[in-house]
Amino acid sequence: MKKSTACVHAGNSNHNPAHGLNTPIYTSSAFGYLDTAENIYPRYYNTPNQEVVVQKLCALEQGEAGLLFGSGMAAISTTMLALLQAGDHVILQRDLYGGTHHFVTTELKRVGVDYTLVEETTVDQLEAALQSTTKLVYIETPSNPLLKITDVAAVGSWAQQHRLISVIDNTFASPINQNPIPLGIDVAIHSGTKYLGGHSDLCFGAVITSQSIRDRIYGTAINLGGSVNAATCALIERSLKTLSLRVIQQNKNAQAVAEFLQQHAGVQQVHYPGLANHPGHDIAQRQMQGFGGMLSFEPKVGGGEGAEQFMRQLKIITPAISLGGIESLICAPAKTSHIKLSAEERQQVGVSDELLRISVGIEDTEDLLEDLQQALVMIEEL
Ligand SMILES: Cc1ncc(COP(=O)(O)O)c(C=O)c1O
């Protein structure tokens, strides 16, 4: 099946005595005994509603097996805690989702896992960071919030060569725009709260990988207990059916918004991999099927206060945290996703106070461009 077909049909339930087309919501937390090694239980990650979603995501990511969690951070933290132990070392890119950065530098460090953050995930920099205790390499591409691009296949083959597990946060791309597993990455993680859910109304995370790595993560996942409930699974199943449609429109809108901002005199810099002058454009073109709905830019507004005023002038694009929904959202990463980083760490990562990130939605392109134009005019007049 191609992707739009897989969104609609892959993994659909046969658990349906009345032949309804959608999976019934199994409200039970208690299921009758089965004559198998493991019974059904929500925290065993094996209820019918969980399994249907996992199968759809495996089809979309071309992975063998997966696990669903109550948030993206539950997926990320459980994966790392399962695959690492005290004395191990992990290599990560510096430009990461702030919550992941915070987890690694506090919780993982607390349990004795050492880490190195590399500026660029090139093979040279990865090689320089490699230690005898390195067990895992973790990337995020396009990255949050500067949309930096990592060569996924190069990292995958470098990790295989050194017998490291490679993990990617594939949230920004979504499985419609990028499939890291066929490119050689072991584990693809999603904050499903974003594109997979797509309507800003639910929170979950997903891990898609091989059967053997899934089984290793599972051993820790049942102890940490971050599973997701049946009602949320039913909403996810419904959302995934329109994932491809939504992402195609978001790609189109984001490209138009990036091009509009790039030529505007009121804007300093635009970060979007679909722009020919983006440093990762050629790699993105090779490894992505679309450049995604996320972009960031620095308006010429004079610091965080100016950026704040610009956001207040917008009428359609809504200032809000989170991303990946049908509605266009804007935020200042220095005050939201990267607030837990110190000012110095933000500077190292390149997150300035005036940097604004837009999650472009599915609205009509012209309305989004007009909204940005009127806000840029208003801000000049202030
Ligand atoms: C790229 C990325 N990964 C992971 C997360 C964490 O996901 P959640 O908020 O669902 O725990 C986020 C949240 O913003 C994110 O942007």
The ligand as a Gaussian input file, in Angstrom:
#p B3LYP/6-31G(d) Opt

LIG

0 1
 C       10.159000      17.205000      18.484000
 C        9.436000      16.844000      19.751000
 N        9.687000      15.664000      20.335000
 C        9.077000      15.295000      21.474000
 C        8.175000      16.134000      22.112000
 C        7.528000      15.682000      23.399000
 O        6.230000      15.254000      23.149000
 P        5.025000      15.276000      24.227000
 O        4.748000      16.702000      24.539000
 O        3.923000      14.547000      23.521000
 O        5.523000      14.555000      25.432000
 C        7.876000      17.364000      21.540000
 C        6.918000      18.270000      22.199000
 O        6.774000      19.413000      21.844000
 C        8.526000      17.738000      20.326000
 O        8.299000      18.918000      19.740000

